[in-house]
Amino acid sequence: MSPAPPRWRRRDLAAHLAARMGGALLAGLAMHARAASTSGSGAPAPGPGTAPATPRGPAATGGDAATPLPRWTRRIPSSGEHIPAVGLGSWITFNVGRDGAARSGVAEVMRAFFAAGGRLIDSSPMYGSSQAVIGEGLARLGAVPLFAADKVWTGSGSRGAEQAEASRRLWGVARFDLLQVHNLLAVEQHLPTLQQMKAAGRVRYVGITTSEGRRHADFEALMAREPLDFVQLTYNPLDRQAEQRLLPLARERGIAVIANRPFREGQLLRDLQRHPLPPWVAEAGCDGWAQAVLKFIVAHPAVTCAIPATSRVDHVRQNLGAAQGAEPDEAWRRRLAAHVAAL
Ligand SMILES: NC(=O)c1ccc[n+]([C@@H]2O[C@H](COP(=O)([O-])OP(=O)(O)OC[C@H]3O[C@@H](n4cnc5c(N)ncnc54)[C@H](OP(=O)(O)O)[C@@H]3O)[C@@H](O)[C@H]2O)c1
């Protein structure tokens, strides 16, 4: 017997408007002012809530015919700014060293990402050459509507600002949109530094990260105590620990959530792809397991953005394509999680 079709909901008025306005909304998003060189010169990025600039350049023209723009945007609670619900990670996939062909491949992934309406790219000093490779990609692409998310990752509390500055130069941006304390390393020392940078206009948002369920108790305490704009944690149909306390707390405290490791570094998809996609998942607008997993993640009411990493243009288009159509409701999400867990 075929299951009943899923019921749908709209998250809020903004998402509804975004769905209706589509490309027009994204074409109106603020452009990230890029530094002219890695020396860090250039116009500052617009602050939260500032009027959008006119998009320029090939990556801002609104995608290709085969890849409609993502319609799901999410509100950053601390500012009211909206960002697309699917972003781009850079761990491993962008750590390609000096390999010229691989760097060109990353630039093409980034081009496809922006063309499909993406904005948020996440990196870290921990990710080898990824920051420099992103910087090269950005230099090749010209003006793009980037939301630059990076991290501070050093055990030395006094080196946080210095490291963030080195990262900024590698990216070649005027400033980061978001700086996060990576894996809570020296978090008590770095958070005041990042808050000072925010107050001085040198970064727009401040956050903390964890992954794979690590240090959730410490994470929760910081979320309850600190004025955080963002948290980043692992969330996918098999890693659901955050549903218990962290995701509800994020909603309560008005903290945006970035979901990392959506595909468990790819292993989740490799496992799922051995199984057929159920008809009720395809009927929900998923062209495969990757879109099913991403819809599951970003349809959680606390989640702001999922950040799958990929080295492939077809995959980045597919991933951005998950943020379209009607949104699955909680019953669909529960059904998907139960199905995946049972495979
Ligand atoms: N503590 C932290 O702050 C922390 C920890 C972990 C991760 N992160 C962030 O989260 C990001 C994502 O996590 P992750 O990189 O560990 O892994 P992930 O995004 O869960 O998985 C990446 C893998 O999925 C594959 N993939 C992507 N899209 C696909 C598609 N449509 N179909 C099939 N395969 C696909 C990629 O292979 P292909 O290249 O072949 O597409 C890649 O091997 C990281 O890059 C990083 O930015 C942060």
The ligand as an SDF file (V2000), in Angstrom:
LIG
                    3D

 48 52  0  0  0  0  0  0  0  0999 V2000
   34.2800   20.9360   14.3140 N   0  0  0  0  0  0  0  0  0  0  0  0
   34.0200   21.5680   13.1760 C   0  0  0  0  0  0  0  0  0  0  0  0
   34.0050   22.7830   13.1350 O   0  0  0  0  0  0  0  0  0  0  0  0
   33.7190   20.7650   11.9520 C   0  0  0  0  0  0  0  0  0  0  0  0
   33.8230   19.3670   11.9790 C   0  0  0  0  0  0  0  0  0  0  0  0
   33.5180   18.6650   10.8280 C   0  0  0  0  0  0  0  0  0  0  0  0
   33.1160   19.3430    9.6680 C   0  0  0  0  0  0  0  0  0  0  0  0
   33.0440   20.7100    9.6730 N   0  0  0  0  0  0  0  0  0  0  0  0
   32.6110   21.4450    8.4580 C   0  0  0  0  0  0  0  0  0  0  0  0
   31.5310   20.7320    7.8660 O   0  0  0  0  0  0  0  0  0  0  0  0
   31.8200   20.4690    6.5010 C   0  0  0  0  0  0  0  0  0  0  0  0
   31.1130   19.2210    6.0220 C   0  0  0  0  0  0  0  0  0  0  0  0
   31.5640   18.0690    6.7170 O   0  0  0  0  0  0  0  0  0  0  0  0
   32.5730   16.9910    6.0600 P   0  0  0  0  0  0  0  0  0  0  0  0
   33.4330   17.6850    5.0790 O   0  0  0  0  0  0  0  0  0  0  0  0
   33.2290   16.2830    7.1620 O   0  0  0  0  0  0  0  0  0  0  0  0
   31.6970   15.9390    5.3330 O   0  0  0  0  0  0  0  0  0  0  0  0
   30.2780   15.8790    4.5800 P   0  0  0  0  0  0  0  0  0  0  0  0
   29.9250   17.1930    4.0150 O   0  0  0  0  0  0  0  0  0  0  0  0
   29.3610   15.1810    5.4900 O   0  0  0  0  0  0  0  0  0  0  0  0
   30.6340   14.8770    3.3950 O   0  0  0  0  0  0  0  0  0  0  0  0
   31.5190   15.2240    2.3690 C   0  0  0  0  0  0  0  0  0  0  0  0
   31.5960   14.0730    1.3950 C   0  0  0  0  0  0  0  0  0  0  0  0
   30.3170   13.8820    0.8050 O   0  0  0  0  0  0  0  0  0  0  0  0
   30.4640   13.7050   -0.5910 C   0  0  0  0  0  0  0  0  0  0  0  0
   29.3270   14.3620   -1.2390 N   0  0  0  0  0  0  0  0  0  0  0  0
   28.9600   15.6620   -1.1540 C   0  0  0  0  0  0  0  0  0  0  0  0
   27.8460   15.8940   -1.8780 N   0  0  0  0  0  0  0  0  0  0  0  0
   27.5100   14.7150   -2.4510 C   0  0  0  0  0  0  0  0  0  0  0  0
   26.4570   14.3140   -3.3060 C   0  0  0  0  0  0  0  0  0  0  0  0
   25.5010   15.1700   -3.7190 N   0  0  0  0  0  0  0  0  0  0  0  0
   26.4150   13.0130   -3.6960 N   0  0  0  0  0  0  0  0  0  0  0  0
   27.3460   12.1370   -3.2900 C   0  0  0  0  0  0  0  0  0  0  0  0
   28.3740   12.4610   -2.4630 N   0  0  0  0  0  0  0  0  0  0  0  0
   28.4500   13.7410   -2.0480 C   0  0  0  0  0  0  0  0  0  0  0  0
   31.7490   14.3600   -0.9690 C   0  0  0  0  0  0  0  0  0  0  0  0
   32.3570   13.6600   -2.0220 O   0  0  0  0  0  0  0  0  0  0  0  0
   32.5440   14.3610   -3.4810 P   0  0  0  0  0  0  0  0  0  0  0  0
   33.7140   15.2500   -3.3430 O   0  0  0  0  0  0  0  0  0  0  0  0
   32.7500   13.1930   -4.3890 O   0  0  0  0  0  0  0  0  0  0  0  0
   31.2630   15.0910   -3.7730 O   0  0  0  0  0  0  0  0  0  0  0  0
   32.5860   14.2870    0.2880 C   0  0  0  0  0  0  0  0  0  0  0  0
   33.4210   13.1690    0.2490 O   0  0  0  0  0  0  0  0  0  0  0  0
   33.3360   20.3990    6.4800 C   0  0  0  0  0  0  0  0  0  0  0  0
   33.8650   20.4540    5.1930 O   0  0  0  0  0  0  0  0  0  0  0  0
   33.6810   21.5590    7.3780 C   0  0  0  0  0  0  0  0  0  0  0  0
   33.5860   22.7820    6.6660 O   0  0  0  0  0  0  0  0  0  0  0  0
   33.3240   21.4240   10.7940 C   0  0  0  0  0  0  0  0  0  0  0  0
  1  2  1  0
  2  3  2  0
  2  4  1  0
  4  5  1  0
  4 48  2  0
  5  6  2  0
  6  7  1  0
  7  8  2  0
  8  9  1  0
  8 48  1  0
  9 10  1  0
  9 46  1  0
 10 11  1  0
 11 12  1  0
 11 44  1  0
 12 13  1  0
 13 14  1  0
 14 15  2  0
 14 16  1  0
 14 17  1  0
 17 18  1  0
 18 19  2  0
 18 20  1  0
 18 21  1  0
 21 22  1  0
 22 23  1  0
 23 24  1  0
 23 42  1  0
 24 25  1  0
 25 26  1  0
 25 36  1  0
 26 27  1  0
 26 35  1  0
 27 28  2  0
 28 29  1  0
 29 30  1  0
 29 35  2  0
 30 31  1  0
 30 32  2  0
 32 33  1  0
 33 34  2  0
 34 35  1  0
 36 37  1  0
 36 42  1  0
 37 38  1  0
 38 39  2  0
 38 40  1  0
 38 41  1  0
 42 43  1  0
 44 45  1  0
 44 46  1  0
 46 47  1  0
M  CHG  2   8   1  16  -1
M  END
$$$$
